[in-house]
Amino acid sequence: MQTPDAPSTTVTIDTVTWPDPDVYTALARLLPQLSTSAPPLTREQFDDLIACPATELLIARTGDGVIAGALTLVVHPLATGVRARIEDVVVDHRARGQGIAKRLTATAVTIAKTHHARTVDLTSGPSRAEAHQLYLSMGFQPRDSTTYRLAP
């Protein structure tokens, strides 16, 4: 699926529909660039991610077929309506600045709209100034909210 307003760099955004070993290998390479504290992705976790009906894994391939980025979209019904959440946006450090994160995010928003999501939420760490600028430029607005986390 091509996204609108794409820069001249040849990048294709695809939804992963089966547990492709090449995608698993690429995620194993990319995810440590997103979080150094997260444990490595296991094959079972990858298979569960692809099989889950509430998630869509998007990947960005460069013109030479290299997977240079990924994003997970979660769409779920709630009592207040369908909501969507963007998680785990990562672009390979060698491919940053080419509009890949924007194209992944725009594709996720388009998919969320097809599911009639009322909102699309995401979070971004305080140190990620470039990501904040990207999300603001795409129309995302900061929320007056506090995030709480429990690690059971």
N, C-alpha and C positions, 0 to 999 in steps of 0.2 A: 504494500500500500504506500503510495507516494503521498507526501503531505504538501499542502499549499505553501507558497512563499519560501520555497527551499533555496538555500544558497547554491552556487554553481557546483560545489563539491557533489560528486555522485554518491548519494547515500540512499539506500532503500530501507524502509521500516517494515518489518514483518512481525506478525503474531506467531508465536511458537505454538504449534498444535499437536506436536508429538515429542517425546523425550529424545531429541536428537543429540547424539553423543558429542558432536562438534559444538553445539550450543552449551552443553554442560562444561566442556573444556574451556570455552571462552568465559563463561561465568566464573569458573574457578580462578581464571586469570584476572578478571575485572573486579570482582567483589572485594578483594583485599585493598583495592584502590579507593573503595568507598568507606570501608570500616576495617581498621586493623584489629579491633577487639572482637569482631564477630567470628565465631568458629567457622572453619571451612565448610562449604556446601557439600553435603553428602549426595550420593546418587539417589538415595531414597527421598531426600528432601526435594531434590530437583524433580523427580518423577511425581511426587505429591503436588508440587507447585503447578506443573503442567496439567495434571488431572483435575485439579480443583475447579469447579464451575464458577466460583466467585473471582478467580484471578485470571489475568491475561498477562503473559510475559511478552514484552515487545523487545525486539533486537534491531539494532542499526548495523547494516552491512555497508562497507565502503565499496567502491566500484570494483575492487579486486577481490571481493567476497569476504574480507576480514570482518569479523564481528567487532565493532569499535564501541558499542554502547548497548545499554539495556535499561529497562524500566519495568516495574510491576504495577499493574493497575488492578485495584480491588473494587468490585462493584457489588453492593449488597443492599437488600431491602431492609428498611427499618420502619418502625411505627410511624415515623414522620415523613417517610418517602424513601425513594432509592437514593443512595449516596455513593460517591466514588472517592477513592483515595489513591494517590500516586505514591509509590514507595520505591526505594532502592534505585534511584536514578544514578547511573554511573556511565561515564564516558572515559575511554582509555586516555591516559595522560598524553599519549602521542597524537591523539586526534582531537584534542580540545581546541576550541576557538573556531570550529568549522560549522557550528549551528546544529550539531547532532542532538544535544540535549533539548534544544527548542523543537526540533522535528519529532523526537520521541514524545515530548510532552504534548505537543499539538495533536499528535495521533491519539494519544491516550484521552485527551479531552473530546475528540471526535467520537471515539468509541463510547465514552461515558454518556455523551448526548444520545447516541443510538439506544442506550439502555434507559433513557429518560431520567438520568441522575439529576437531582435537584441542585446538588453542589459537587464540586471536585475539590478535595482538600489535599494538602501536602505539608510536610514540615521540612525545614532546612536549618542546619546548624548555624549558630551565630557567626562562625568564622567564614562561612561560604558567601562572601559578598558578591561574587560574580553570579552565583546561582540566584541570590536574592534579586539582583537587577534583572535577570532573565525572567523570573516569575512575575515581577512587577510589570515588565514590558509586555507580558502576555495577558495582563488583566487580573492576575491573582492579587488579592489584597490581604495585608496582615490582619489577623483576627485578634481581638482583645480576649485572649484565652490563656489559660495556663495548662500545660501538658503535665500529666502525672504518669509515672510508670512504676509498675511493680514487676519484679523479676521473680516469679514463684519458684 
